[in-house]
């Protein structure tokens, strides 16, 4: 037998793990799609909320029924003249009630606090 035979020792080179670029791109695409989807859902919710608030405001502003007759306390005064004396006479004819008595009542209420 040959004594010169040395057993072959194969050197094993460390192999770097292969990263498949397709899988990495797919994961990135999925993450991007999820983020874009969430942003789209948030935008749709914001638009829905804005439109629902806008419709509530327009419903509150829109009068339900216009009064057919003015209230009995307010009666339109026909205009006779546009002269200063006529305007002053109409201003003097306005009944403002007893303001001093009303202010005394308010002062009494404030003092009771």
C-alpha positions in Angstrom: 0.0 0.0 0.0 1.0 3.5 -0.7 2.0 5.3 2.3 2.2 8.5 0.3 -1.5 8.8 0.1 -2.6 11.5 2.2 -6.2 11.9 2.8 -7.6 14.7 0.9 -8.9 17.4 3.1 -11.2 19.5 1.3 -11.4 23.0 2.5 -14.8 24.1 2.9 -15.2 27.7 2.1 -17.8 29.5 4.0 -20.7 30.3 1.8 -22.5 33.5 2.2 -26.3 33.1 2.3 -27.9 34.0 -0.9 -30.5 36.7 -0.6 -33.0 36.4 -3.2 -33.8 39.9 -4.5 -37.3 38.9 -5.6 -38.4 38.1 -2.1 -37.0 41.3 -0.7 -38.7 43.3 -3.4 -42.0 41.5 -2.7 -41.8 42.3 1.0 -41.1 45.9 0.3 -44.0 46.1 -2.2 -46.4 44.6 0.3 -45.3 47.1 3.0 -45.7 50.0 0.6 -49.1 48.8 -0.6 -50.3 48.4 3.0 -49.1 51.9 3.9 -50.7 53.4 0.7 -53.9 51.5 1.5 -54.0 52.9 5.1 -53.4 56.4 3.8 -56.2 56.0 1.3 -58.6 54.8 4.0 -57.7 57.7 6.2 -58.3 60.2 3.4 -61.6 58.6 2.6 -62.7 58.8 6.3 -61.6 62.4 6.5 -63.6 63.3 3.4 -66.7 61.4 4.7 -66.4 63.2 8.1 -66.0 66.6 6.4 -69.0 66.1 4.1 -71.2 64.8 7.0 -70.3 67.9 9.1 -70.9 70.2 6.1 -74.4 68.7 5.6 -75.2 69.1 9.3 -74.3 72.8 9.1 -76.4 73.4 6.1 -79.3 71.6 7.7 -79.0 73.9 10.8 -78.8 77.0 8.7 -81.7 76.2 6.4 -84.9 77.4 8.0 -87.6 74.8 8.3 -90.5 77.1 7.6 -90.7 80.8 6.9 -93.2 82.6 9.2 -96.3 83.6 7.3 -97.0 86.6 9.5 -94.7 88.7 11.6 -95.0 88.4 15.3 -97.7 90.6 16.9 -95.2 92.6 18.9 -93.5 93.8 15.8 -95.7 95.7 13.4 -94.3 97.3 10.3 -94.6 101.1 10.2 -95.5 102.6 6.9 -93.0 105.2 5.8 -94.6 108.6 5.4 -91.7 110.9 5.0 -87.9 110.7 4.9 -87.5 114.1 6.5 -85.4 114.5 9.7 -88.4 115.7 11.7 -90.4 112.6 10.7 -87.6 110.3 11.6 -87.0 112.0 15.0 -90.8 111.8 15.7 -90.8 108.0 15.0 -87.7 107.5 17.2 -89.4 109.4 20.0 -92.5 107.3 19.7 -90.6 104.0 20.3 -91.5 102.6 23.7 -88.4 101.4 25.5 -90.1 100.6 28.8 -88.7 101.7 32.1 -85.0 101.1 31.7 -84.1 102.4 35.2 -86.4 99.8 36.8 -84.9 97.0 34.6 -81.3 98.1 35.6 -82.3 98.2 39.2 -83.5 94.6 38.9 -80.3 93.5 37.3 -78.2 95.3 39.9 -80.2 93.6 42.7 -79.6 90.2 41.1 -75.9 90.9 40.7 -75.6 92.0 44.4 -77.3 88.8 45.5 -74.6 86.7 44.0 
